[in-house]
């Protein structure tokens, strides 16, 4: 699941609307909607703000494995 999809999923689980989150971020609802739909990149600072609004740890917006080598077999 991509970051924007996780943001949307967690927001819905918390029972908040896009309008509510956008208002708390002090940005237009359309802009927030673009973040959730993946039309705009969500930067780390914005993720931190969204995490605070949703009362969720920042790491929950990212996949478990942030980095994985493409050539693990060549290391052994």
C-alpha positions in Angstrom: 0.0 0.0 0.0 1.4 3.4 -0.9 1.7 6.3 1.6 -1.2 8.2 0.1 -3.4 5.0 0.4 -2.4 4.5 4.0 -3.2 8.1 4.8 -6.7 7.6 3.3 -7.2 4.3 5.0 -6.1 5.5 8.5 -8.2 8.7 8.2 -11.3 6.6 7.3 -10.6 4.2 10.2 -10.5 7.3 12.6 -13.8 8.4 11.2 -12.6 11.8 9.9 -13.5 13.4 6.7 -11.1 15.0 4.2 -12.7 18.4 5.0 -11.9 18.0 8.7 -8.2 17.0 8.1 -7.8 19.8 5.4 -9.2 22.4 7.8 -6.8 21.3 10.6 -3.9 21.4 8.1 -5.1 24.9 7.0 -5.1 23.8 3.3 -7.9 23.6 0.7 -9.9 20.4 0.7 -9.1 19.9 -3.0 -5.4 20.0 -2.2 -5.7 17.5 0.6 -7.8 15.3 -1.8 -5.0 15.4 -4.3 -2.5 14.1 -1.7 -4.8 11.2 -0.8 -5.3 10.4 -4.5 -1.6 10.4 -5.2 -1.8 13.4 -7.6 0.5 15.4 -5.3 3.5 14.1 -3.4 3.1 13.9 0.4 6.3 15.3 1.9 7.6 14.2 5.3 6.6 17.4 7.1 3.0 17.0 5.9 3.0 13.3 7.0 4.1 14.4 10.5 1.2 16.9 10.6 -1.3 14.4 9.4 0.0 11.8 11.9 -0.5 14.3 14.7 -4.1 15.1 13.5 -5.0 11.4 13.2 -3.2 10.6 16.5 -1.2 7.9 14.8 2.6 7.1 14.8 4.3 8.4 11.7 5.8 4.9 11.0 2.3 3.5 10.4 2.1 5.5 7.2 5.1 3.6 5.7 5.7 0.0 4.7 7.5 -2.3 7.1 10.5 -2.6 4.8 11.7 0.9 3.8 14.9 -0.4 2.1 15.6 -3.8 0.6 18.6 -4.5 -1.6 17.8 -5.7 -5.1 20.9 -8.0 -5.2 20.8 -9.8 -1.9 22.0 -13.0 -3.6 25.3 -11.3 -4.6 26.1 -10.4 -1.0 26.6 -14.0 0.1 
